[in-house]
């Protein structure tokens, strides 16, 4: 059970949950592939470079896994709850009645692979930005249909 399941309010039900998009693994995987390519065609100087690139790829893959498994984006029948972070946990909770605007930003690659940034603006001018969310348009539609 995740953070959100353990912290539901009375009579609160989860309507929709999503995660960070798998695109966060693209950079680390490309670094690992590059290190193997360099290692395959190596001499002494490029062998060291391959090891450095491999270490960077492995380190960035580790952090991407932490981000992927510790991020939760949830819509309930009462609020939007977003949690991320491992050592430092950050949570964002906003009642559905307090949401004034939901803005989505997507690049061309984001539109093709269905990921993007969601900006939630609440009453009083508060806003929060969440990058790399999988299916951002569906996420927004679930908030709007659940609220109405």
N, C-alpha and C positions, 0 to 999 in steps of 0.2 A: 504494500500500500504506500502511496506517495504522500507528500506533504498535504496536498489539497484534500484527498480523501479523509485524512486524519483531522482536518480542520473545518469540516462542513458545519454550517449553522443548522439549527433545528429546522426541519422540513425543507432542507435545501437538497437539490438533486443536481448532479452533473449532467449538463446538456451536451457539451462537446469539449474534447481535449485534443490538443495537437502538440507537436514538439518543434524544436529547431529543425530546419531543413537539412537534409544530408549533404548539401552543397558545402557545409563547413569542413567536410573531409576532403574536398577537392585539392586544396593547397598542400596539405600534408602528404596525400597520396602521390601527387605530382613530384614533390621533393624526393620521396622514396624511390619512385621510378627513375628520376634523373640520377640519383646516386648509383642505382644499379647499372644504368647505361654508362655512366662515367667509369664505374668499376670494371665493366666489361672491356672497355677500350683504354685501359689505364696504362700509365707508366708511373714512375715513383711520385712525381709531382701531382698528377691528377688523382692518384690513389688516396693521398691525404685529403684532397678536396672532396672526393667521394665519401670519405668517412665523416667529414664535417657536415656535408649536405644530408647524409643519412641520419646523423644525430639530430640535426635541425628538424628533419621530417618526422622522426620518431617522437621528439619532444612536442612538436605541434600537433601530431596525431593524439598524443596523450591528453593535451589540453582540449582538443576538439571533442574527445570522448567524454571528458568531464563536463563540458558545456552541454553536450547532447543529453547525457543521462541525468543531469541535475536541473534541467529546465522544464518547466511545466506551464502550459498556457491553457487555461480552463475557463469555460463559460458555464455558470450554473443558472438556475432559475431566478436567482436573486442578485448575482454580482459577477464581475470578471475578476479572476484571480490569476496572477502571473507570479511565478517563483523561479528564480535562477540563482546559481552560486553554490559553491561547495564549502569552502572554508568560511566565506562571508556570504550568508544567505540574504538575498534581497527579495522582498515580496511587494507586489502592487495589488491592491484590492480596491475596486470601485463598484458601488451599487449601480445597477443598471439604470435607475432613475436619474443618477448624477451624470451620466454620459451625455455630452452634447454633440460630439462629432467624432467620427472614426475616419481617419485618413489613411490611405494605402499608397505606398510608393513601391514601384517595381521597375527594374531594369528590363531590357529585352530578354536577357538570360533568365531573369526572375519570372517573366511572363511565360517563357517556354517551359521552365522547370517547376513553375508554380510555387515560388517563394517570394517574400518581400518584407517590407518594413511596415509596421502598423503604428500609427500615432493616435492615441486615445486622449481626447480633450474632455475635461469634466467641467462642472460648474465652478465658477470662481477663477477660471483661467488656468487651472492646473492641467498639465499634460504629461504624457509619458510615451517614450519611443521604444519600440521593441523591434530589433532587426533580425532578419533571417528566419521569420516564421513560415512554416509550411502552410500552404493553402490560405493565404491571408484574406482573399475575397470571401471564401466560405466562412472563415472565422468572423468577419464583419457581418455577413448575412445572418449567421446564427445569433449574434448579439441583437441585431435589429429585429429579427422575427421573434426572438424570445421576449424582447421588451414590449413589442406591440401587441 
